[in-house]
Amino acid sequence: MANILSAQNVVKRFGGLTAVNTLTVEIPEKSIYSVIGPNGAGKTTFFNCITGFYQPEEGDITFNGRSILGLTSDQISQRGISRT
């Protein structure tokens, strides 16, 4: 089964703070995944990278086999990813 979402070595920093450090995850189509961790672990920051609110400093995020890096949040939403 193909991956619908893939993140490879995603890094997001805020000044001297590394909020997401080389995160790699592959999510197959028709699957349910969750992201768990303590407060401050970078969960929301990662979601913000997926949805285009933040741009990671390193790595790549693909949706349906196409990179979504550099796209605005409305362009990503048009491709099928959004948040509430």
Secondary structure, 3 states (H helix, E strand, C coil): CCEEEEEEEEEEEECCEEEEEEEEEEEECCCCCCCCCCCCCCHHHHHHHHCCCCCCCEEEEEECCEECCCCCHHHHHHHCCCCC
